[in-house]
Amino acid sequence: MVNNGWQQNHVDMHVRFWSNIENHEWRYSRTETQQRALMHYQGNQRRFWHATIGGPQAFNLSLINQDVLSVTHNRIVLKLNNEQYKLIHAMHHIIVVPPTLFRIHGDFS
């Protein structure tokens, strides 16, 4: 990074960012949506940091913004819930209960 012209404080911030991601409690969560949210968060924040570095919107990448991470998690949970609802709704229209002998009128004795 330094060889590519990065300032030392940006290199240090980037290293702390990855260390904080690796050591975040959601990294080792048993809840897949928390792990997925952390992955999305790191990708989005890293891209935003690169886009804003040196400008008025620049921020300290190394600090995990728990509010942004929670919003990311909520979006993932909502998306999964919507996908499950669509699947259940689609399955409801596919499942057809076939007629049985008990529904056929007539005497079988």
DSSP file (Angstrom, degrees, kcal/mol; ACC not computed):
  #  RESIDUE AA STRUCTURE BP1 BP2  ACC     N-H-->O    O-->H-N    N-H-->O    O-->H-N    TCO  KAPPA ALPHA  PHI   PSI    X-CA   Y-CA   Z-CA
    1    1 A M    > >       0   0    0      0, 0.0     5,-2.1     0, 0.0     3,-0.8   0.000 360.0 360.0 360.0 -46.9    0.0    0.0    0.0
    2    2 A V  G > 5 +     0   0    0      1,-0.3     3,-1.8     3,-0.2     6,-0.1   0.891 360.0  56.9 -62.5 -38.0    2.8    2.4    0.9
    3    3 A N  G 3 5S+     0   0    0      1,-0.3    -1,-0.3     2,-0.1     0, 0.0   0.721 103.6  55.2 -64.8 -20.7    4.6    1.4   -2.3
    4    4 A N  G < 5S-     0   0    0     -3,-0.8    -1,-0.3     2,-0.0    -2,-0.2   0.227 128.7 -94.8 -97.6  13.4    1.4    2.5   -4.2
    5    5 A G  T < 5S+     0   0    0     -3,-1.8    -3,-0.2     1,-0.3     2,-0.1   0.572  70.8 153.3  91.3   9.5    1.4    6.0   -2.6
    6    6 A W      < -     0   0    0     -5,-2.1    -1,-0.3     1,-0.1     2,-0.2  -0.473  48.4-114.6 -71.1 142.8   -0.9    5.5    0.3
    7    7 A Q    >>  -     0   0    0     -2,-0.1     4,-2.0     1,-0.1     3,-0.6  -0.508  24.6-119.0 -71.7 147.0   -0.4    7.7    3.3
    8    8 A Q  H 3> S+     0   0    0      1,-0.3     4,-2.8     2,-0.2     5,-0.2   0.865 113.3  55.6 -58.9 -38.0    0.7    5.9    6.4
    9    9 A N  H 3> S+     0   0    0      1,-0.2     4,-2.0     2,-0.2    -1,-0.3   0.847 108.1  49.3 -65.7 -31.1   -2.3    6.9    8.4
   10   10 A H  H <> S+     0   0    0     -3,-0.6     4,-2.3     2,-0.2    -1,-0.2   0.878 110.9  49.6 -72.9 -37.9   -4.6    5.4    5.6
   11   11 A V  H  X S+     0   0    0     -4,-2.0     4,-2.4     2,-0.2    -2,-0.2   0.946 112.4  47.5 -62.4 -48.0   -2.6    2.2    5.7
   12   12 A D  H  X S+     0   0    0     -4,-2.8     4,-2.5     1,-0.2    -2,-0.2   0.894 111.6  50.6 -61.0 -40.8   -2.9    2.0    9.5
   13   13 A M  H  X S+     0   0    0     -4,-2.0     4,-2.4     2,-0.2    -1,-0.2   0.910 110.2  49.8 -63.6 -42.4   -6.6    2.7    9.3
   14   14 A H  H  X S+     0   0    0     -4,-2.3     4,-2.2     2,-0.2    -2,-0.2   0.905 110.9  49.1 -63.7 -43.0   -7.1    0.0    6.7
   15   15 A V  H  X S+     0   0    0     -4,-2.4     4,-2.1     1,-0.2    -2,-0.2   0.918 112.3  48.0 -63.4 -44.0   -5.2   -2.5    8.8
   16   16 A R  H  X S+     0   0    0     -4,-2.5     4,-2.8     2,-0.2    -2,-0.2   0.880 108.4  56.4 -64.6 -37.0   -7.3   -1.6   11.9
   17   17 A F  H  X S+     0   0    0     -4,-2.4     4,-2.3     2,-0.2    -2,-0.2   0.956 110.0  43.3 -57.7 -51.8  -10.5   -1.9    9.9
   18   18 A W  H  X S+     0   0    0     -4,-2.2     4,-2.6     1,-0.2    -1,-0.2   0.870 113.4  52.1 -65.6 -35.8   -9.7   -5.5    8.9
   19   19 A S  H  X S+     0   0    0     -4,-2.1     4,-1.7     2,-0.2    -1,-0.2   0.914 110.5  48.0 -64.2 -42.6   -8.6   -6.4   12.4
   20   20 A N  H  X S+     0   0    0     -4,-2.8     4,-0.5     2,-0.2    -2,-0.2   0.866 111.9  49.7 -67.2 -36.3  -11.8   -5.0   13.8
   21   21 A I  H >< S+     0   0    0     -4,-2.3     3,-1.0     1,-0.2    -2,-0.2   0.945 111.5  48.7 -64.9 -47.8  -13.8   -6.9   11.2
   22   22 A E  H 3< S+     0   0    0     -4,-2.6    -2,-0.2     1,-0.2    -1,-0.2   0.813 117.8  41.0 -62.0 -30.9  -12.0  -10.2   12.0
   23   23 A N  H 3< S+     0   0    0     -4,-1.7    -1,-0.2    -5,-0.2    -2,-0.2   0.385  85.1 120.7-101.1   3.1  -12.5   -9.7   15.7
   24   24 A H  S XX S-     0   0    0     -3,-1.0     3,-1.5    -4,-0.5     4,-0.5  -0.406  70.9-123.6 -68.3 144.5  -16.1   -8.5   15.6
   25   25 A E  G >4 S+     0   0    0      1,-0.3     3,-0.9     2,-0.2    -1,-0.1   0.805 110.2  59.5 -60.1 -30.3  -18.5  -10.7   17.6
   26   26 A W  G >4 S+     0   0    0      1,-0.2     3,-1.1     2,-0.2    -1,-0.3   0.713  89.5  72.1 -72.9 -18.5  -20.7  -11.2   14.5
   27   27 A R  G <4 S+     0   0    0     -3,-1.5    -1,-0.2     1,-0.3    -2,-0.2   0.834 109.7  32.2 -62.2 -31.6  -17.7  -12.7   12.7
   28   28 A Y  G << S+     0   0    0     -3,-0.9    -1,-0.3    -4,-0.5    -2,-0.2   0.143  92.4 133.4-112.3  16.6  -18.1  -15.8   14.9
   29   29 A S    <   -     0   0    0     -3,-1.1     6,-0.1     2,-0.1    -3,-0.1  -0.322  57.0-140.8 -68.6 149.3  -21.9  -15.6   15.3
   30   30 A R  S    S+     0   0    0      4,-0.0     2,-0.7     5,-0.0    -1,-0.1   0.538  83.7  92.3 -82.6  -7.9  -24.0  -18.7   14.9
   31   31 A T    >>  -     0   0    0      1,-0.2     4,-1.7    -5,-0.1     3,-0.7  -0.793  67.2-156.7 -91.3 114.0  -26.5  -16.5   13.1
   32   32 A E  H 3> S+     0   0    0     -2,-0.7     4,-2.8     1,-0.3     5,-0.2   0.843  90.7  59.3 -59.9 -35.2  -25.8  -16.6    9.4
   33   33 A T  H 3> S+     0   0    0      1,-0.2     4,-2.2     2,-0.2    -1,-0.3   0.846 104.2  51.0 -66.4 -31.3  -27.6  -13.2    8.8
   34   34 A Q  H <> S+     0   0    0     -3,-0.7     4,-2.1     2,-0.2    -1,-0.2   0.916 111.6  46.8 -69.9 -42.0  -25.2  -11.5   11.2
   35   35 A Q  H  X S+     0   0    0     -4,-1.7     4,-1.9     2,-0.2    -2,-0.2   0.924 113.9  48.3 -62.7 -43.6  -22.2  -13.0    9.4
   36   36 A R  H  X S+     0   0    0     -4,-2.8     4,-2.5     1,-0.2     5,-0.2   0.894 109.4  53.1 -64.4 -40.1  -23.6  -12.0    6.1
   37   37 A A  H  X S+     0   0    0     -4,-2.2     4,-2.9     1,-0.2    -1,-0.2   0.898 107.3  51.8 -62.2 -40.5  -24.4   -8.5    7.3
   38   38 A L  H  X S+     0   0    0     -4,-2.1     4,-2.4     2,-0.2    -1,-0.2   0.891 110.0  49.2 -64.2 -39.1  -20.8   -8.1    8.5
   39   39 A M  H  X S+     0   0    0     -4,-1.9     4,-2.0     2,-0.2    -2,-0.2   0.932 113.8  45.3 -65.3 -45.6  -19.5   -9.1    5.0
   40   40 A H  H  X S+     0   0    0     -4,-2.5     4,-2.8     1,-0.2     5,-0.3   0.920 112.3  53.1 -62.8 -43.0  -21.9   -6.7    3.3
   41   41 A Y  H  X S+     0   0    0     -4,-2.9     4,-3.1     1,-0.2     5,-0.3   0.939 108.5  48.2 -57.5 -50.1  -20.9   -4.0    5.7
   42   42 A Q  H  X S+     0   0    0     -4,-2.4     4,-2.0     1,-0.2    -1,-0.2   0.899 113.9  47.2 -62.7 -39.7  -17.2   -4.4    5.1
   43   43 A G  H  X S+     0   0    0     -4,-2.0     4,-2.0     2,-0.2    -1,-0.2   0.942 116.4  42.6 -65.4 -47.3  -17.6   -4.3    1.3
   44   44 A N  H  X S+     0   0    0     -4,-2.8     4,-2.4     2,-0.2    -2,-0.2   0.925 116.8  46.3 -66.3 -45.3  -19.9   -1.3    1.3
   45   45 A Q  H  X S+     0   0    0     -4,-3.1     4,-2.7    -5,-0.3    -1,-0.2   0.888 111.5  51.8 -66.9 -38.9  -17.9    0.7    3.9
   46   46 A R  H  X S+     0   0    0     -4,-2.0     4,-2.3    -5,-0.3    -1,-0.2   0.925 112.2  45.8 -64.2 -44.3  -14.6   -0.1    2.2
   47   47 A R  H  X S+     0   0    0     -4,-2.0     4,-2.0    -5,-0.2    -2,-0.2   0.917 114.3  48.5 -63.5 -42.9  -15.9    1.1   -1.2
   48   48 A F  H  X S+     0   0    0     -4,-2.4     4,-1.6     2,-0.2    -2,-0.2   0.895 110.3  52.0 -64.7 -39.9  -17.4    4.2    0.4
   49   49 A W  H  X S+     0   0    0     -4,-2.7     4,-1.7     1,-0.2     3,-0.2   0.927 109.9  48.1 -61.7 -46.3  -14.2    5.0    2.2
   50   50 A H  H  < S+     0   0    0     -4,-2.3    -1,-0.2     1,-0.2    -2,-0.2   0.868 112.8  49.8 -62.7 -35.5  -12.2    4.7   -1.0
   51   51 A A  H  < S+     0   0    0     -4,-2.0    -1,-0.2     1,-0.2    -2,-0.2   0.786 119.7  35.4 -73.4 -27.1  -14.7    7.0   -2.8
   52   52 A T  H >< S+     0   0    0     -4,-1.6     3,-2.6    -3,-0.2     6,-0.4   0.536  81.4 126.8-106.5  -8.0  -14.6    9.7    0.0
   53   53 A I  T 3< S+     0   0    0     -4,-1.7     4,-0.0     1,-0.3    -3,-0.0  -0.250  81.9  14.5 -57.6 132.3  -11.0    9.6    1.1
   54   54 A G  T 3  S+     0   0    0      1,-0.3    -1,-0.3     2,-0.0    -2,-0.1   0.370 112.2  96.8  85.0  -5.0   -9.5   13.0    1.0
   55   55 A G  S X  S-     0   0    0     -3,-2.6     3,-1.4     1,-0.0    -1,-0.3  -0.478  93.1 -92.6-108.4-178.7  -12.9   14.7    0.7
   56   56 A P  T 3  S+     0   0    0      0, 0.0    -3,-0.1     0, 0.0    -4,-0.1   0.714 122.8  54.7 -68.5 -20.0  -15.3   16.3    3.1
   57   57 A Q  T 3  S+     0   0    0     -5,-0.2    -5,-0.1     2,-0.0    -4,-0.1   0.368  78.6 131.5 -93.4   5.2  -17.2   13.1    3.6
   58   58 A A    <   -     0   0    0     -3,-1.4     2,-0.3    -6,-0.4    -5,-0.1  -0.223  34.3-177.9 -58.5 147.1  -14.1   11.1    4.6
   59   59 A F        -     0   0    0    -10,-0.1     2,-1.1     4,-0.0     3,-0.1  -0.904  38.2 -87.0-143.0 168.1  -14.5    9.0    7.7
   60   60 A N    >   -     0   0    0     -2,-0.3     3,-1.3     1,-0.2   -11,-0.0  -0.702  36.0-168.4 -83.0 102.3  -12.4    6.8   10.0
   61   61 A L  T 3  S+     0   0    0     -2,-1.1    -1,-0.2     1,-0.2     4,-0.1   0.791  78.4  68.5 -61.2 -30.5  -12.8    3.4    8.3
   62   62 A S  T 3  S+     0   0    0     -3,-0.1     2,-0.6     2,-0.1    -1,-0.2   0.716  82.1  84.4 -68.9 -19.6  -11.4    1.5   11.3
   63   63 A L  S <  S-     0   0    0     -3,-1.3     2,-0.5   -43,-0.0   -46,-0.1  -0.746  80.2-134.9 -86.8 119.5  -14.3    2.3   13.5
   64   64 A I        -     0   0    0     -2,-0.6     2,-1.1     1,-0.1     3,-0.1  -0.620  12.8-142.2 -73.9 121.3  -17.2   -0.2   13.1
   65   65 A N     >  -     0   0    0     -2,-0.5     4,-2.5     1,-0.2     5,-0.2  -0.746  14.5-169.0 -87.4 100.1  -20.4    1.8   12.8
   66   66 A Q  H  > S+     0   0    0     -2,-1.1     4,-2.5     1,-0.2    -1,-0.2   0.815  83.7  56.9 -63.4 -31.7  -22.8   -0.4   14.7
   67   67 A D  H  > S+     0   0    0      2,-0.2     4,-2.2     1,-0.2    -1,-0.2   0.939 110.2  43.5 -64.3 -46.1  -25.8    1.6   13.5
   68   68 A V  H  > S+     0   0    0      1,-0.2     4,-2.4     2,-0.2    -2,-0.2   0.899 113.9  51.8 -65.3 -40.1  -24.9    1.1    9.9
   69   69 A L  H  X S+     0   0    0     -4,-2.5     4,-2.3     2,-0.2    -2,-0.2   0.899 109.6  49.4 -63.0 -40.9  -24.2   -2.6   10.6
   70   70 A S  H  X S+     0   0    0     -4,-2.5     4,-2.7     2,-0.2    -2,-0.2   0.897 110.5  49.8 -65.8 -40.8  -27.6   -3.0   12.2
   71   71 A V  H  X S+     0   0    0     -4,-2.2     4,-2.2     2,-0.2    -2,-0.2   0.915 110.7  50.8 -62.8 -42.4  -29.3   -1.4    9.3
   72   72 A T  H  X S+     0   0    0     -4,-2.4     4,-1.9     2,-0.2    -2,-0.2   0.916 111.2  48.4 -60.0 -44.1  -27.4   -3.7    7.0
   73   73 A H  H  X S+     0   0    0     -4,-2.3     4,-2.6     1,-0.2    -2,-0.2   0.924 109.7  51.8 -62.6 -45.5  -28.5   -6.7    9.1
   74   74 A N  H  X S+     0   0    0     -4,-2.7     4,-2.6     1,-0.2    -1,-0.2   0.885 108.6  51.4 -60.5 -39.2  -32.1   -5.6    9.1
   75   75 A R  H  X S+     0   0    0     -4,-2.2     4,-2.4     2,-0.2    -1,-0.2   0.894 110.5  48.5 -65.1 -39.9  -32.1   -5.3    5.3
   76   76 A I  H  X S+     0   0    0     -4,-1.9     4,-2.5     2,-0.2    -2,-0.2   0.927 112.6  47.6 -66.3 -44.7  -30.7   -8.8    4.9
   77   77 A V  H  X S+     0   0    0     -4,-2.6     4,-2.6     2,-0.2    -2,-0.2   0.919 112.7  49.5 -62.4 -43.8  -33.3  -10.2    7.3
   78   78 A L  H  X S+     0   0    0     -4,-2.6     4,-2.5    -5,-0.2    -1,-0.2   0.913 110.8  49.8 -61.7 -43.2  -36.1   -8.4    5.5
   79   79 A K  H  X S+     0   0    0     -4,-2.4     4,-2.3     2,-0.2    -2,-0.2   0.924 112.2  47.4 -62.4 -44.6  -34.9   -9.6    2.1
   80   80 A L  H  X S+     0   0    0     -4,-2.5     4,-2.5     2,-0.2    -2,-0.2   0.906 111.6  50.8 -63.7 -41.3  -34.8  -13.2    3.4
   81   81 A N  H  X S+     0   0    0     -4,-2.6     4,-2.5     2,-0.2    -2,-0.2   0.909 110.6  49.3 -62.1 -41.9  -38.3  -12.9    4.9
   82   82 A N  H  X S+     0   0    0     -4,-2.5     4,-2.4     2,-0.2    -2,-0.2   0.904 111.1  49.7 -63.8 -41.3  -39.6  -11.6    1.6
   83   83 A E  H  X S+     0   0    0     -4,-2.3     4,-2.1     2,-0.2    -2,-0.2   0.907 112.1  47.9 -63.9 -41.5  -38.0  -14.4   -0.3
   84   84 A Q  H  X S+     0   0    0     -4,-2.5     4,-2.7     2,-0.2     5,-0.2   0.900 110.8  51.4 -66.1 -40.2  -39.5  -17.0    2.2
   85   85 A Y  H  X S+     0   0    0     -4,-2.5     4,-2.9     2,-0.2    -2,-0.2   0.930 110.4  48.7 -61.4 -45.0  -42.9  -15.4    1.9
   86   86 A K  H  X S+     0   0    0     -4,-2.4     4,-2.5     2,-0.2    -1,-0.2   0.895 112.2  49.2 -62.6 -39.6  -42.8  -15.5   -1.9
   87   87 A L  H  X S+     0   0    0     -4,-2.1     4,-2.6     2,-0.2    -2,-0.2   0.931 113.0  45.8 -65.4 -45.9  -41.7  -19.2   -1.8
   88   88 A I  H  X S+     0   0    0     -4,-2.7     4,-2.1     2,-0.2    -2,-0.2   0.910 113.3  50.3 -63.2 -42.1  -44.5  -20.1    0.7
   89   89 A H  H  X S+     0   0    0     -4,-2.9     4,-1.1    -5,-0.2    -2,-0.2   0.907 112.3  47.2 -63.0 -41.9  -47.0  -18.1   -1.4
   90   90 A A  H  X S+     0   0    0     -4,-2.5     4,-1.0     1,-0.2     3,-0.4   0.902 111.3  51.0 -66.5 -40.7  -45.8  -19.9   -4.6
   91   91 A M  H  X S+     0   0    0     -4,-2.6     4,-2.5     1,-0.2     3,-0.4   0.854 101.9  61.8 -65.7 -34.2  -46.0  -23.3   -2.9
   92   92 A H  H  < S+     0   0    0     -4,-2.1    -1,-0.2     1,-0.2    -2,-0.2   0.870 106.9  45.1 -59.1 -36.6  -49.5  -22.6   -1.7
   93   93 A H  H  < S+     0   0    0     -4,-1.1    -1,-0.2    -3,-0.4    -2,-0.2   0.698 113.7  50.0 -81.3 -19.4  -50.6  -22.4   -5.4
   94   94 A I  H  < S+     0   0    0     -4,-1.0     2,-0.4    -3,-0.4    -2,-0.2   0.848  89.1  88.2 -85.7 -37.2  -48.7  -25.5   -6.4
   95   95 A I     <  +     0   0    0     -4,-2.5     2,-0.5    -5,-0.1    -4,-0.0  -0.484  54.4 178.4 -71.2 120.9  -50.0  -27.8   -3.7
   96   96 A V        -     0   0    0     -2,-0.4    -3,-0.0     0, 0.0    -2,-0.0  -0.992  25.5-135.5-124.0 127.2  -53.2  -29.5   -4.8
   97   97 A V        -     0   0    0     -2,-0.5     3,-0.1     1,-0.0    -2,-0.0  -0.726  24.7-137.0 -84.0 116.8  -54.8  -32.1   -2.5
   98   98 A P        -     0   0    0      0, 0.0     2,-0.1     0, 0.0    -1,-0.0  -0.367  26.4 -97.5 -72.3 153.1  -55.8  -35.0   -4.6
   99   99 A P        -     0   0    0      0, 0.0     2,-0.2     0, 0.0     0, 0.0  -0.380  41.2-155.1 -66.8 148.3  -59.2  -36.6   -4.1
  100  100 A T    >>  -     0   0    0     -3,-0.1     3,-1.4    -2,-0.1     4,-0.7  -0.718  32.0-101.4-117.7 170.9  -59.3  -39.7   -1.9
  101  101 A L  G >4 S+     0   0    0      1,-0.3     3,-0.6    -2,-0.2    -1,-0.1   0.815 120.4  62.3 -61.2 -29.2  -61.6  -42.6   -1.6
  102  102 A F  G 34 S+     0   0    0      1,-0.2    -1,-0.3     3,-0.0     0, 0.0   0.711 103.1  49.4 -71.9 -17.7  -63.2  -41.0    1.4
  103  103 A R  G <4 S+     0   0    0     -3,-1.4     2,-0.4     2,-0.1    -1,-0.2   0.593  88.4  98.3 -94.5 -12.3  -64.3  -38.0   -0.7
  104  104 A I  S << S-     0   0    0     -4,-0.7     2,-0.2    -3,-0.6    -3,-0.0  -0.616  76.0-126.6 -81.2 131.0  -65.9  -40.0   -3.4
  105  105 A H        +     0   0    0     -2,-0.4     2,-0.2     2,-0.0    -2,-0.1  -0.513  64.0  71.4 -76.1 141.7  -69.6  -40.3   -3.1
  106  106 A G  S    S-     0   0    0     -2,-0.2     2,-0.5     2,-0.0    -2,-0.0  -0.661  80.8 -78.0 137.7 168.7  -71.0  -43.8   -3.1
  107  107 A D        -     0   0    0     -2,-0.2    -2,-0.0     1,-0.1     0, 0.0  -0.890  30.9-178.4-105.3 124.2  -71.3  -46.9   -1.1
  108  108 A F              0   0    0     -2,-0.5    -1,-0.1     1,-0.2    -2,-0.0   0.169 360.0 360.0-106.2  17.0  -68.2  -49.2   -1.0
  109  109 A S              0   0    0      0, 0.0    -1,-0.2     0, 0.0    -2,-0.0   0.492 360.0 360.0 -84.1 360.0  -69.6  -52.0    1.1
